[in-house]
């Protein structure tokens, strides 16, 4: 949904402005989601059924020498198909707006530069919240609740907190718990096929399920941290 800031900006969203991303990964991710990357026209995705196009802009442009170091996201804009004038965000179909923001969220999460996950955006938190709520409902996990940006788990061995942005786990009370994810080479075929392009989402959901059933954990490295 539109934020208050986006309503004030009117014809562009700066929700992801300032995030630095890796060009090659960005290109691969967006092409898989039917975005077109053209050196002269820019980066866009056209929704032919609605007659709208979404555009991504970058500071200093996306096709300059900064490609060597990376791109810095600037804004997300929308136009009528075949036109160039940015439209008021309130005129964009809500579902299309949501899908575009989901794509950019994926870019920020997966193709960010550096070794740590950036601060998760509002869209990322909302999406992961929805996935976890539905997953817990399907698995009948009644000991899980979400409070703002944290998943709170009342389990057998301990109480836990999992951050929806970073995936960091803490015992309550106590220190952090180190659970290292092992990312499958076949993501999308065996787990969360509709969101698993984002490995951080898969990691967060997996940790929640694991800790909600901590009495079944067999890994000695994890058990040592939970029982000491």
NUTIDO-315236 format. One line per 4 residues: number of its first residue (from 1); their letters; for each residue x, y, z of C-alpha. Coordinates in steps of 0.2 Angstrom, whole numbers, plus 5000, padded with zeros to 4 digits. Layout:
BEGIN
NUM = A = X/Y/Z ~ ...;
# end
This chain:
BEGIN
1 = XXXX = 5000/5000/5000 ~ 5005/5018/4998 ~ 5014/5026/5012 ~ 5011/5043/5018;
5 = XXXX = 5027/5049/5011 ~ 5023/5042/4994 ~ 5006/5051/4994 ~ 5016/5067/4997;
9 = XXXX = 5028/5063/4983 ~ 5013/5060/4972 ~ 5021/5053/4956 ~ 5037/5043/4962;
13 = XXXX = 5041/5032/4976 ~ 5058/5034/4985 ~ 5054/5019/4996 ~ 5071/5011/4991;
17 = XXXX = 5081/5026/4987 ~ 5099/5024/4993 ~ 5100/5005/4992 ~ 5116/5000/4983;
21 = XXXX = 5115/4984/4973 ~ 5125/4973/4961 ~ 5121/4977/4943 ~ 5123/4959/4936;
25 = XXXX = 5112/4951/4950 ~ 5099/4965/4947 ~ 5099/4962/4929 ~ 5096/4943/4931;
29 = XXXX = 5083/4945/4944 ~ 5073/4958/4934 ~ 5074/4949/4918 ~ 5067/4933/4926;
33 = XXXX = 5052/4944/4931 ~ 5049/4951/4914 ~ 5057/4967/4916 ~ 5066/4975/4901;
37 = XXXX = 5084/4982/4903 ~ 5088/4994/4888 ~ 5104/5005/4888 ~ 5094/5019/4880;
41 = XXXX = 5077/5018/4888 ~ 5081/5012/4905 ~ 5073/4998/4916 ~ 5055/4995/4914;
45 = XXXX = 5041/4982/4916 ~ 5025/4984/4905 ~ 5009/4977/4911 ~ 5000/4975/4895;
49 = XXXX = 4983/4970/4902 ~ 4982/4986/4912 ~ 4991/4998/4900 ~ 5004/5004/4913;
53 = XXXX = 5023/5003/4914 ~ 5034/5003/4929 ~ 5051/5011/4929 ~ 5066/5010/4940;
57 = XXXX = 5079/5024/4941 ~ 5096/5025/4948 ~ 5107/5039/4954 ~ 5120/5043/4940;
61 = XXXX = 5110/5032/4929 ~ 5111/5013/4927 ~ 5123/5013/4911 ~ 5138/5023/4916;
65 = XXXX = 5155/5019/4923 ~ 5147/5016/4940 ~ 5142/4999/4934 ~ 5159/4993/4939;
69 = XXXX = 5156/4997/4957 ~ 5137/4995/4958 ~ 5121/5005/4956 ~ 5111/5015/4969;
73 = XXXX = 5093/5014/4968 ~ 5083/5031/4967 ~ 5065/5030/4963 ~ 5051/5019/4956;
77 = XXXX = 5039/5028/4944 ~ 5024/5023/4933 ~ 5018/5029/4916 ~ 5005/5024/4903;
81 = XXXX = 5011/5011/4891 ~ 5021/5020/4878 ~ 5022/5037/4887 ~ 5035/5045/4897;
85 = XXXX = 5026/5057/4909 ~ 5025/5050/4927 ~ 5008/5046/4934 ~ 5002/5050/4952;
89 = XXXX = 5004/5034/4962 ~ 4986/5035/4967 ~ 4981/5032/4949 ~ 4991/5015/4948;
93 = XXXX = 4981/4999/4950 ~ 4985/4993/4968 ~ 4989/4975/4963 ~ 5001/4981/4950;
97 = XXXX = 5009/4993/4963 ~ 5011/4979/4975 ~ 5019/4967/4962 ~ 5031/4980/4957;
101 = XXXX = 5036/4984/4975 ~ 5038/4966/4978 ~ 5050/4964/4963 ~ 5061/4979/4969;
105 = XXXX = 5060/4972/4987 ~ 5068/4956/4980 ~ 5082/4966/4971 ~ 5086/4975/4987;
109 = XXXX = 5086/4959/4998 ~ 5096/4948/4986 ~ 5107/4959/4976 ~ 5112/4971/4989;
113 = XXXX = 5131/4975/4990 ~ 5140/4970/5005 ~ 5140/4955/5017 ~ 5125/4960/5027;
117 = XXXX = 5106/4961/5024 ~ 5101/4979/5023 ~ 5087/4986/5034 ~ 5072/4977/5027;
121 = XXXX = 5059/4988/5020 ~ 5040/4989/5025 ~ 5035/4978/5010 ~ 5048/4965/5015;
125 = XXXX = 5042/4965/5033 ~ 5024/4964/5028 ~ 5027/4950/5015 ~ 5037/4939/5028;
129 = XXXX = 5023/4942/5041 ~ 5010/4936/5029 ~ 5020/4921/5024 ~ 5024/4916/5042;
133 = XXXX = 5006/4918/5048 ~ 4999/4907/5034 ~ 5013/4894/5037 ~ 5009/4893/5056;
137 = XXXX = 4991/4892/5052 ~ 4994/4877/5040 ~ 5006/4868/5053 ~ 4995/4872/5068;
141 = XXXX = 5008/4882/5077 ~ 4999/4891/5090 ~ 5015/4896/5100 ~ 5020/4909/5087;
145 = XXXX = 5015/4927/5087 ~ 5022/4943/5077 ~ 5025/4959/5086 ~ 5031/4973/5074;
149 = XXXX = 5047/4967/5066 ~ 5050/4952/5077 ~ 5042/4934/5078 ~ 5040/4929/5096;
153 = XXXX = 5040/4910/5099 ~ 5035/4902/5116 ~ 5043/4885/5114 ~ 5048/4870/5125;
157 = XXXX = 5066/4874/5129 ~ 5066/4893/5128 ~ 5056/4908/5122 ~ 5064/4915/5106;
161 = XXXX = 5063/4931/5095 ~ 5067/4930/5077 ~ 5070/4947/5068 ~ 5059/4948/5052;
165 = XXXX = 5073/4958/5043 ~ 5089/4950/5047 ~ 5084/4933/5053 ~ 5094/4935/5069;
169 = XXXX = 5088/4924/5083 ~ 5088/4928/5102 ~ 5084/4918/5117 ~ 5072/4927/5129;
173 = XXXX = 5080/4931/5140 ~ 5098/4928/5135 ~ 5110/4931/5120 ~ 5109/4927/5102;
177 = XXXX = 5108/4910/5095 ~ 5118/4906/5080 ~ 5109/4895/5067 ~ 5118/4895/5050;
181 = XXXX = 5107/4892/5035 ~ 5111/4880/5022 ~ 5103/4887/5006 ~ 5097/4873/4993;
185 = XXXX = 5103/4874/4975 ~ 5085/4870/4970 ~ 5076/4883/4979 ~ 5059/4886/4972;
189 = XXXX = 5056/4867/4969 ~ 5056/4860/4986 ~ 5051/4875/4998 ~ 5041/4891/4996;
193 = XXXX = 5041/4891/4977 ~ 5031/4908/4977 ~ 5043/4918/4988 ~ 5059/4908/4989;
197 = XXXX = 5069/4918/4976 ~ 5073/4928/4992 ~ 5084/4917/5002 ~ 5082/4928/5018;
201 = XXXX = 5063/4924/5018 ~ 5066/4905/5017 ~ 5079/4907/5031 ~ 5067/4917/5043;
205 = XXXX = 5052/4905/5040 ~ 5064/4890/5042 ~ 5070/4896/5059 ~ 5053/4900/5065;
209 = XXXX = 5047/4882/5061 ~ 5063/4875/5069 ~ 5062/4884/5085 ~ 5043/4882/5087;
213 = XXXX = 5047/4864/5088 ~ 5063/4865/5098 ~ 5060/4849/5107 ~ 5063/4840/5091;
217 = XXXX = 5080/4848/5087 ~ 5094/4835/5085 ~ 5108/4846/5079 ~ 5121/4846/5094;
221 = XXXX = 5128/4863/5089 ~ 5111/4871/5091 ~ 5105/4861/5106 ~ 5121/4866/5115;
225 = XXXX = 5116/4885/5113 ~ 5098/4882/5118 ~ 5101/4872/5134 ~ 5117/4880/5141;
# end
